[in-house]
Amino acid sequence: MPLPSYGAPPLAKFFLIVRAFQLLAFIIIVGITANFVSEIVDSGYPVCREIVGTLTVTCLTAFYVLISIAFFYANANLGLLIMTVFDFLWLIAFIVIAVVLGKPLSYLQCKLIDSADKATNAANAFAFTESVSNNIGKQGNYVSWVGATKANCYESKAIWGISIGLCILFACSVMMLPVLWMKSKRAAKMGKPDFG
């Protein structure tokens, strides 16, 4: 199946590359957050709303991205503007995820968790215990799970970093889609073929 050019073949190819990176990021985020959900459920505690929210938004966005690739190949010119609106909404959703996940993570130093220094371990244990005691009775505590082990810390920072990357990718697609729509309209007026 030929790639629709929308009057700008390099931009059309770049858009599909952006979509491919988005799908890869979604797969990674779903895998890591599913691991968190499994650990939390196995421990008998309620799942943190930050993790559930991240997993939900990521799964819904992955479904949308798969559908949008089909619309892109269907050469739906008006669909480009509709995808622009949805991409902008998903951009806002991932900005919220990056902020919510990043607020506690920005202060956490993963390399200090389980370090060999006894004083550092004692300080981390005290901070961890203080955090848990302050949040007892609240619906799932994201920070207490992130700070529990070095692996959880690095996984959380990976989710945070990939969420920031998704913000950049969605910003790129929000800028590209209207340009592709304008180029497609211009190419249609000039009578150029739409596949290139």
N, C-alpha and C positions, 0 to 999 in steps of 0.2 A: 504494500500500500504506500503510495507516494506521500511525502510529508507536505501538508498545505503550507504555502509560503506566506500567505496573507500580505503579499506585496513586499515582504522583507524577510527573505530566507534565513539570514543569520540570526535575526531576532526570534524567528519561529523555532529554530534549532536550539537556541539558548533557552527559550521558554521550556522546551521539553527536557533539557538538561537540569534546569531548576526543579521541575516536577520530579525527576528521577532522584535528585538529592533529597527532596522533601520526603519521598516515599522511604528512602533509606533511613532518614532520621526518625520517621514514624516507627519503623520496625525496631530500631534500637531503643527508643523510648518505651514502647509497649513491652519489650522484653525486660528492661530494667524495672519498670514500675510493677510488672507482674511478679517479679522476684520479691519486691517489697511487700506486695499484698500477700504473697505466700508466706513470707516470714512472719508478718503480723498476725495473720489468721492462725498459723501454727502455734503462735504464742498465746492465743486465746484472747487477744485484745481487739477492740474495734479498729477498723482501718481508718487511717488519717484521711481527712477530707481533701487535703492537698494532693495526696497520691491518687485518690479516686477521681478528683477533678482533672488531674493531668491525664490519667488513663482514658477518661471519657472524652475529653476534648481531642486527644490524639487519635482515638479510634474514629470519631465522627469526621475529623479532618481528613484522615486517610481515605475514608469512603468518598468524601467529596472530591479529593484530588484524583482518585481513580475515575470517577464519573466525568470530571472536567477534562481529562485527557481524551476520553471518547468524544466529548463535544468539540474539542480542539481539532481532532481528526475529521469530524463531520463537517468542518468548514462552516461553522455557525458564526456568522459575523456579529449578530446581536448577542450571541452567547459570550463573546469576548467582554462586552460591557457588563453582563450579568456576572461573569466570573470575576471581574474587577471588584465588584461590590462584595462578593463572598470572600474573595482573597483579603480584602481590607478588614472584613469582620474577623476572619481567622487570624490576621495579623494582630488585631487588638486582643484576641483571646490568648495568643502566645506571649504578648507583652505582659498580660496579667499573670500568666503562669510563671514567666521569668522573674517577675517582681515578687510574687508570693513565695516561690521556691528560693529565690536568691537572698531575700532579706535575712533569714537566719544563717544561710550558708556563707554569706560574705565574711562573717566573723569567725567561722570555723576553720581551724587549721588541721587538715587530715593527717599530716605527717606527725603531729604531736599525740594523736590517739595511739595508745599502746606503745608509747616510746619507752626507751630503756631507762630514762631518767625517772627516778622514784618521785622526786618533787613534782615533776610535770604530771605524772600519773595521778598523784594525790590531788593536785589542783583540778585536773580533768574529772576525776571521780567525784570531787566535791561539787563542781559545776554541774555535772550530769545529775547527781542526786538532788541538788537544789532545783534544777529545772524540772525533774520528774515530780518532786514534792509540790512545786508550785502549780503543776498542771494536772494533779490527780483529780479525777472526776470529770475532766474535760473530754470531749469526744476525740479520741486518738490524738496523740501528740507527735507531730512530724519531727520536731527537733530532737526529741528523745530517741527516736529510731535512727535518725541520721548520725547522731553523736555516739551511738552505742558501739559501733565497730569501725575500723578503718575502711573496710570494704564498703559498708553502707555510706560512709562519708564520700568516698571517691565516686560511688555510683550516683549519689545525689548531685554531686558537682557535675558529673557527666550529663545528667538529665538537664540540669540548669544550663550548662554550656550549649547543649544541643537545642534547647528551647530558644536561646539567644540566636543561634544559627538559623533556626526556623523563622525567627522574626526578620532576619536579613533576607532570607529566601522569599518570604511572602512580600516584603517591601519591594524586592526586585520584580516579582510577578505583578504586583499592583501598578508598578510603573510601566512595565512592558505591555500589558494587555491593552490599554488605551492606544498606545503607539501602534500596535499591530492592527487595531481596529481602524485607525486613521489611514495607515498605509494600505490596508485592504480596500478601503473606500476609494482612495486615490488610484490604486491599481485597477479597480473595476471601471472607473471613469475613463482610463487610458486604454482599456481593453486588453490588459496583460493577463496571461494565464495564471490561475491561482495555485497551481502546484509547481514546485520547483526543486 
